[in-house]
Amino acid sequence: MFRRMMLGMYLVAMVLLVPSGALAKVLPAHAPGRAPSQAAGNTVEATETGGGANFVFVPDTITVKTGDTVTFKNTGKVPHTATADDGSFDFTPLNAGDSKTTPPFTKPGTFGYKCTYHAALGMIGKVVVTGAATGPAAARSASKRSSSPPSSGAALPTAPS
């Protein structure tokens, strides 16, 4: 009886006193026998720094390849937006905890974006798209090129709301 009580107290103390970061080192991040999942695309955080005094995108410039997407995640405490300068995507509002992903970037180039709520405070960024298209976006792009004349349309399809 005494041993069970001591073991119970030890387990409770371990759960309450061990920092969660220490448990992460002991416990596997994914199920045994399975590969960890890969994030789709690249992530830009919309957040506040300096105790909430500065509104920023982290990173403010991200480089991706043609065919990639970018996920905007609000890790801050107040609503933000992620709005493309060319109108190809507009995530308004991007509330705290929300994540929204752009359509695949289909053309190389530099694409500016901003938080429309905080752009005057410097909350702006850009996506630099490099390289040749790969994956499903490349297949769609190649089939469009072979079936229709070139167009001067937007670099990105309109994002779903």
C-alpha contacts under 8 A as a table, 3 or more apart, distances in Angstrom:
res1	aa1	res2	aa2	distance
1	M	4	R	5.24
1	M	5	M	6.28
2	F	5	M	5.15
2	F	6	M	6.18
3	R	6	M	5.06
3	R	7	L	6.01
4	R	7	L	5.03
4	R	8	G	6.05
5	M	8	G	5.09
5	M	9	M	6.20
6	M	9	M	5.10
6	M	10	Y	6.09
7	L	10	Y	5.03
7	L	11	L	6.22
8	G	11	L	5.18
8	G	12	V	6.20
9	M	12	V	5.13
9	M	13	A	6.08
10	Y	13	A	5.11
10	Y	14	M	6.18
11	L	14	M	5.07
11	L	15	V	6.28
12	V	15	V	5.22
12	V	16	L	6.15
13	A	16	L	5.18
13	A	17	L	5.61
13	A	18	V	7.86
14	M	17	L	5.37
14	M	18	V	5.47
15	V	18	V	5.97
18	V	22	A	6.59
18	V	23	L	7.19
19	P	22	A	5.44
19	P	23	L	6.87
20	S	23	L	5.13
20	S	24	A	6.40
21	G	24	A	5.06
21	G	25	K	6.73
22	A	25	K	5.33
22	A	26	V	6.81
23	L	26	V	5.09
23	L	27	L	5.96
24	A	27	L	5.26
24	A	28	P	7.13
24	A	29	A	7.24
25	K	28	P	7.49
28	P	31	A	6.93
28	P	32	P	7.44
29	A	36	P	7.51
30	H	34	R	6.85
30	H	35	A	7.26
30	H	36	P	5.79
31	A	34	R	5.67
31	A	35	A	7.98
39	A	42	N	7.33
40	A	69	T	7.41
41	G	68	D	5.60
41	G	69	T	4.72
41	G	70	V	5.30
41	G	71	T	6.69
42	N	64	V	7.55
42	N	68	D	7.85
42	N	69	T	6.58
42	N	70	V	4.78
42	N	71	T	5.86
43	T	70	V	5.72
43	T	71	T	4.61
43	T	72	F	5.79
43	T	73	K	6.96
44	V	57	F	6.38
44	V	58	V	5.55
44	V	59	P	5.94
44	V	60	D	7.61
44	V	62	I	7.73
44	V	70	V	7.18
44	V	71	T	6.19
44	V	72	F	4.94
44	V	73	K	6.26
45	E	57	F	5.46
45	E	58	V	5.02
45	E	59	P	7.13
45	E	72	F	5.86
45	E	73	K	4.90
45	E	74	N	5.69
45	E	75	T	6.08
46	A	55	F	7.64
46	A	56	V	6.02
46	A	57	F	4.66
46	A	58	V	6.58
46	A	72	F	6.93
46	A	73	K	6.01
46	A	74	N	4.63
46	A	75	T	6.05
46	A	76	G	6.48
46	A	80	H	6.84
47	T	55	F	5.98
47	T	56	V	5.64
47	T	57	F	6.39
47	T	58	V	7.61
47	T	74	N	6.03
47	T	75	T	5.34
47	T	76	G	4.05
47	T	77	K	7.34
47	T	78	V	8.00
48	E	51	G	7.20
48	E	52	G	4.72
48	E	53	A	6.68
48	E	54	N	5.36
48	E	55	F	4.55
48	E	56	V	6.01
48	E	76	G	5.60
48	E	77	K	7.54
49	T	52	G	5.14
49	T	53	A	6.20
49	T	54	N	5.09
49	T	55	F	6.51
49	T	56	V	7.29
50	G	53	A	5.32
50	G	54	N	6.01
51	G	54	N	7.83
52	G	55	F	7.16
54	N	121	L	7.72
55	F	118	H	6.78
55	F	121	L	7.03
55	F	122	G	7.31
55	F	123	M	5.71
56	V	60	D	7.29
56	V	122	G	7.31
56	V	123	M	4.94
56	V	124	I	7.36
57	F	60	D	4.85
57	F	123	M	6.40
57	F	124	I	6.95
57	F	125	G	6.72
58	V	61	T	7.94
59	P	62	I	6.30
59	P	125	G	7.96
60	D	124	I	6.80
60	D	125	G	4.44
60	D	126	K	6.41
61	T	125	G	5.50
61	T	126	K	4.86
61	T	127	V	5.82
61	T	128	V	7.24
62	I	126	K	6.59
62	I	127	V	5.06
62	I	128	V	6.11
63	T	127	V	5.86
63	T	128	V	4.57
63	T	129	V	5.85
63	T	130	T	7.26
64	V	68	D	6.21
64	V	69	T	7.83
64	V	127	V	7.24
64	V	128	V	6.24
64	V	129	V	5.03
64	V	130	T	6.26
65	K	68	D	5.61
65	K	105	F	7.84
65	K	108	P	7.72
65	K	129	V	5.25
65	K	130	T	4.76
65	K	131	G	5.34
65	K	132	A	7.15
65	K	133	A	7.19
66	T	104	P	7.44
66	T	105	F	5.46
66	T	106	T	5.46
66	T	107	K	6.00
66	T	108	P	6.14
66	T	129	V	5.84
66	T	130	T	5.91
66	T	131	G	5.73
66	T	132	A	5.71
66	T	133	A	4.59
66	T	134	T	6.95
67	G	104	P	4.94
67	G	105	F	5.19
67	G	106	T	5.58
67	G	133	A	5.18
67	G	134	T	5.81
67	G	135	G	6.79
67	G	136	P	7.58
67	G	137	A	5.20
67	G	138	A	6.62
68	D	104	P	5.09
68	D	105	F	5.84
69	T	101	T	6.58
69	T	102	T	5.46
69	T	103	P	5.85
69	T	104	P	4.60
69	T	105	F	6.25
70	V	101	T	5.61
70	V	102	T	5.49
70	V	103	P	7.93
70	V	104	P	7.92
71	T	99	S	6.51
71	T	100	K	5.54
71	T	101	T	4.12
71	T	102	T	6.37
72	F	82	A	7.00
72	F	99	S	5.50
72	F	100	K	5.39
72	F	101	T	6.19
73	K	94	L	7.68
73	K	97	G	6.81
73	K	98	D	5.76
73	K	99	S	4.22
73	K	100	K	6.62
74	N	77	K	7.98
74	N	79	P	7.58
74	N	80	H	7.11
74	N	94	L	6.33
74	N	95	N	6.42
74	N	96	A	5.11
74	N	97	G	5.31
74	N	98	D	5.59
74	N	99	S	6.50
75	T	96	A	6.11
75	T	97	G	5.81
76	G	79	P	7.79
76	G	96	A	5.78
76	G	97	G	7.58
77	K	96	A	5.46
78	V	95	N	6.76
78	V	96	A	5.91
79	P	93	P	6.39
79	P	94	L	5.66
79	P	95	N	4.35
79	P	96	A	5.80
80	H	92	T	7.35
80	H	93	P	6.12
80	H	94	L	5.11
80	H	95	N	6.35
80	H	96	A	7.96
80	H	115	C	5.81
80	H	116	T	7.55
80	H	117	Y	6.32
80	H	118	H	7.53
81	T	90	D	7.29
81	T	91	F	5.46
81	T	92	T	4.88
81	T	93	P	5.31
81	T	94	L	5.05
81	T	114	K	7.21
81	T	115	C	4.51
81	T	116	T	6.02
81	T	117	Y	6.85
82	A	89	F	7.74
82	A	90	D	5.90
82	A	91	F	5.12
82	A	92	T	6.88
82	A	94	L	7.21
82	A	113	Y	6.43
82	A	114	K	5.64
82	A	115	C	5.15
82	A	116	T	7.48
83	T	87	G	6.99
83	T	89	F	5.89
83	T	90	D	4.24
83	T	91	F	6.05
83	T	92	T	7.47
83	T	113	Y	5.26
83	T	114	K	5.33
83	T	115	C	6.19
83	T	116	T	6.84
84	A	87	G	5.08
84	A	88	S	5.86
84	A	89	F	5.38
84	A	90	D	6.21
84	A	111	F	7.19
84	A	112	G	5.98
84	A	113	Y	4.16
84	A	114	K	6.61
85	D	88	S	7.77
85	D	111	F	7.22
85	D	112	G	5.41
85	D	113	Y	5.19
85	D	114	K	7.26
86	D	111	F	7.67
86	D	112	G	7.73
86	D	154	A	7.69
87	G	90	D	6.73
87	G	158	T	7.78
88	S	154	A	7.08
88	S	155	A	7.60
88	S	156	L	5.49
88	S	157	P	6.09
88	S	158	T	4.93
88	S	159	A	6.63
89	F	102	T	6.61
89	F	156	L	7.90
89	F	158	T	5.81
89	F	159	A	5.06
90	D	159	A	7.24
90	D	161	S	7.90
91	F	94	L	5.88
91	F	100	K	6.89
91	F	161	S	7.26
94	L	98	D	5.77
94	L	99	S	7.26
94	L	100	K	7.77
95	N	98	D	5.41
102	T	105	F	7.94
102	T	159	A	6.13
103	P	156	L	6.72
103	P	157	P	6.44
103	P	158	T	7.41
103	P	159	A	5.85
104	P	137	A	6.67
104	P	156	L	6.96
104	P	157	P	7.96
105	F	108	P	7.71
105	F	129	V	7.20
105	F	155	A	6.66
105	F	156	L	5.54
106	T	133	A	6.87
106	T	137	A	6.80
106	T	138	A	7.72
106	T	141	S	7.44
106	T	155	A	5.96
106	T	156	L	6.18
107	K	129	V	7.11
107	K	133	A	7.84
107	K	155	A	5.52
107	K	156	L	7.74
108	P	128	V	7.50
108	P	129	V	4.62
108	P	130	T	5.01
108	P	131	G	6.71
108	P	132	A	7.84
109	G	128	V	5.90
109	G	129	V	5.16
109	G	130	T	6.83
110	T	126	K	6.58
110	T	127	V	5.70
110	T	128	V	4.45
110	T	129	V	6.18
111	F	126	K	5.40
111	F	127	V	5.11
111	F	128	V	6.40
111	F	129	V	7.94
112	G	124	I	7.53
112	G	125	G	5.85
112	G	126	K	4.22
112	G	127	V	6.39
113	Y	124	I	5.91
113	Y	125	G	5.37
113	Y	126	K	5.72
113	Y	127	V	7.83
114	K	118	H	7.89
114	K	119	A	5.84
114	K	123	M	6.00
114	K	124	I	4.21
114	K	125	G	6.07
115	C	118	H	5.37
115	C	119	A	5.35
115	C	123	M	5.78
115	C	124	I	6.40
116	T	119	A	5.42
117	Y	120	A	7.98
118	H	121	L	5.23
118	H	122	G	6.80
118	H	123	M	5.53
119	A	122	G	5.10
119	A	123	M	4.64
119	A	124	I	5.89
120	A	123	M	7.20
133	A	137	A	6.69
133	A	138	A	4.75
134	T	137	A	6.53
134	T	138	A	4.93
134	T	139	A	7.69
135	G	138	A	5.48
135	G	139	A	6.65
136	P	139	A	5.11
136	P	140	R	6.27
137	A	140	R	5.22
137	A	141	S	6.00
138	A	141	S	4.96
138	A	142	A	5.92
139	A	142	A	5.13
139	A	143	S	6.17
140	R	143	S	5.25
140	R	144	K	6.20
141	S	144	K	5.15
141	S	145	R	6.22
142	A	145	R	5.09
142	A	146	S	6.30
143	S	146	S	5.23
143	S	147	S	6.22
144	K	147	S	5.25
144	K	148	S	5.85
145	R	148	S	5.58
145	R	149	P	6.60
145	R	150	P	6.54
146	S	149	P	7.81
154	A	157	P	6.93
